Amino acid sequence: MSEHSLDDTVRALAILLADRIEADRPGEPMAEVARIELCAELADGEQPLYGQLLAATVVPRQTGTRALYAAALRRQVGVR
């Protein structure tokens, strides 16, 4: 896999992560454990991809909801 397509893959997975987080209990607090578990699930066991997805996603703030986290994540990867 080329570096460019890997970047595209990580970006696409980050957008999918934001979509899934927002669709599931958007008003509840976003927990770090949820980010870690979803990144692992989306990377499907591919260790380099998992690490890159974790690095590409922001750590949730303790006071933020899942919907706010999803919005911040979309902004981070360039989706409005």
C-alpha positions in Angstrom: 0.0 0.0 0.0 1.4 3.4 -0.9 1.9 6.2 1.6 -0.7 8.3 -0.2 -3.4 5.6 -0.2 -2.6 4.8 3.4 -3.2 8.5 4.3 -6.5 8.3 2.3 -7.4 5.1 4.1 -6.8 6.6 7.6 -8.8 9.7 6.6 -11.7 7.6 5.4 -11.6 5.5 8.5 -11.5 8.6 10.7 -14.6 9.9 8.9 -16.3 6.5 9.4 -15.4 6.6 13.0 -17.0 10.1 13.4 -20.1 8.8 11.7 -20.4 5.8 13.9 -19.8 7.8 17.1 -22.4 10.4 16.2 -25.0 7.8 15.2 -24.7 5.9 18.5 -25.8 7.9 21.6 -24.7 11.4 20.4 -25.7 13.1 23.6 -23.7 10.9 25.9 -20.1 11.7 27.0 -17.3 10.5 24.6 -14.9 8.1 26.4 -11.3 7.4 25.4 -12.0 3.7 25.7 -14.7 4.0 22.9 -12.2 5.7 20.6 -9.6 3.0 21.2 -12.1 0.2 20.7 -13.6 1.7 17.5 -10.1 2.4 16.1 -9.1 -1.3 16.7 -12.4 -2.5 15.1 -12.1 -0.3 12.0 -8.4 -1.2 11.5 -9.4 -4.8 11.5 -6.4 -6.0 13.4 -3.8 -4.3 11.1 -1.3 -3.0 13.6 0.3 -0.2 11.6 -3.2 1.0 10.5 -4.5 0.9 14.0 -1.6 3.0 15.3 -2.0 5.5 12.5 -5.8 5.8 13.1 -5.2 6.4 16.8 -2.6 9.1 16.0 -4.9 10.7 13.5 -7.9 11.0 15.9 -8.1 13.5 18.7 -8.3 12.3 22.3 -11.8 13.1 23.7 -12.2 15.8 26.3 -13.9 14.7 29.5 -16.7 17.2 29.1 -17.5 16.6 25.5 -20.4 14.6 24.0 -20.1 12.0 21.3 -21.7 14.4 18.8 -19.1 17.2 19.7 -16.3 14.7 19.4 -17.5 13.6 16.0 -17.7 17.2 14.8 -14.1 17.9 16.1 -12.9 14.7 14.4 -14.4 15.7 11.1 -12.9 19.2 11.3 -9.5 17.6 12.1 -9.6 15.5 8.9 -11.0 18.4 6.8 -14.7 17.5 6.6 -17.1 20.3 7.6 
